[in-house]
């Protein structure tokens, strides 16, 4: 098994190094073309994406849904390309040429509380570049700890994490992440959690997402309630025409406290996921529609969506 993992790692590394030889903008155009091909020929994931779009936007005509799904496939390919080029861009000192910050005052206001920051985000735009958000601030650098799901291949895991951590960010494996994240917040550092994915019943709560119950992680909620750290939404926006990106920070979402922990988790998780929904409604083509977001159903609900 380890030999197979290592061979896969070598193949991926060689491919990535070969791609990085070419101009980034050329490869991004190739990624867009590849995204169209994958959309046309990968019927399984195309069906998942179109099913999700129909749930979220039942009013959209079929052709509009297909356009959104196709652009989402193209965005996925761009994510891979930008991850490949990250090391090269950082080494050339050009990271600030392709990423700008919007709403920096919202992050600064949260930082002044000196309780760390819970940064909630989603698989939206080229989300991998969010690892470098704190580096781009003009104030002193504060480490950002990003929760990730490790690859089954440890060699690939190392390869993926290297560009993520080049500018000081730290990856935290999803399992057993609570203790290191609490420690980071107590040290007045930043924790980033992607909250838009489906989870099993034991790992989340059901909240409304585009009008349909969706199993949603409450990890960010629990961290904020335990530490009183401010919760700030931050998302990556694409500008395909220029090949640049904007990290947009929204105002802090106030925590709701009722004295009942279960109720607090439910209410605050709902408020957090609403910020994701609002973002997707602005530009739905930038979200990861191929994920089976509504797969886990409430107990007693036998609906099979996918």
Order of alpha helices (4+ residues) and beta strands (2+ residues): alpha-alpha-alpha-alpha-alpha-beta-alpha-beta-beta-alpha-beta-alpha-beta-beta-beta-alpha-beta-beta-alpha
